[in-house]
Amino acid sequence: MKREKLTDLAINQSGFIFDPATGYSYNANETAVLIIDQLIEGKEVEQIVEQLIIEFEVAKDEALSDVEYFLRVLENYNLVERTNAY
């Protein structure tokens, strides 16, 4: 997964995200911010899912669904590029 563009984002913990390359800004919830932070740290999908389970006390299928959905959002904004889907 290519995620280099994520490291250029300015992100605060309240969910405001600014992309200096495009000038676009986004609002994200706590789950999305955690996912982005984990991606920036180089974590894989499975590790992010486990972190969501621990952090938010959700079922594995719900955590996986959230991660997959948000990865598609990031792909649509050209912030990540996956070579294969989970």
C-alpha positions in Angstrom: 0.0 0.0 0.0 1.3 3.4 -0.9 0.7 5.9 1.9 3.4 8.5 1.5 0.8 11.3 0.8 -0.6 10.8 4.3 2.6 12.0 5.9 2.2 15.4 4.2 -1.2 16.0 5.8 -1.7 18.3 8.7 -3.9 16.5 11.2 -5.2 17.6 14.6 -6.7 15.3 17.1 -10.1 16.9 16.8 -10.3 15.6 13.2 -9.4 18.6 11.1 -7.2 17.5 8.2 -5.4 19.8 5.7 -3.7 18.6 2.5 -1.2 21.3 1.6 -0.6 19.6 -1.8 -4.2 20.3 -2.9 -5.4 22.9 -0.5 -8.3 20.7 0.5 -9.4 20.3 4.0 -11.4 17.5 5.5 -13.2 16.7 8.8 -12.7 13.2 10.3 -14.1 11.4 13.3 -12.0 9.8 16.0 -12.0 6.5 14.3 -10.7 8.0 11.0 -8.0 9.9 12.8 -6.8 6.7 14.5 -6.8 4.9 11.2 -4.7 7.6 9.5 -2.3 7.7 12.4 -1.9 4.0 12.3 -1.3 4.1 8.5 1.3 6.8 8.9 3.1 4.6 11.5 3.2 1.8 8.8 0.7 -0.5 10.4 -1.1 -3.1 8.2 -4.8 -3.5 8.0 -4.9 -6.4 10.5 -3.0 -4.4 13.1 -5.3 -1.4 12.6 -8.4 -3.6 13.0 -6.9 -5.0 16.3 -6.3 -1.4 17.5 -9.9 -0.4 16.8 -11.1 -3.5 18.7 -9.1 -2.5 21.7 -9.7 1.3 21.5 -13.4 1.3 20.8 -14.5 -2.2 22.1 -16.1 -3.2 18.8 -16.5 -6.6 17.1 -13.8 -7.6 14.6 -16.2 -7.5 11.7 -17.3 -4.0 12.5 -13.7 -2.8 12.9 -12.7 -4.4 9.6 -15.7 -2.9 7.9 -14.7 0.6 9.2 -11.1 0.2 8.1 -12.1 -1.0 4.6 -14.6 1.7 4.1 -12.2 4.5 5.2 -9.4 3.1 3.0 -11.8 3.4 0.0 -12.5 7.0 1.1 -8.7 7.7 1.2 -8.3 6.0 -2.2 -11.0 8.3 -3.6 -9.1 11.3 -2.4 -5.9 9.8 -3.8 -4.3 9.8 -0.4 -3.5 6.0 -0.4 -3.1 3.5 -3.2 -3.7 -0.2 -2.6 -2.4 -2.8 -4.9 -4.9 -5.4 -3.6 -7.9 -5.1 -1.4 -8.3 -6.9 1.9 
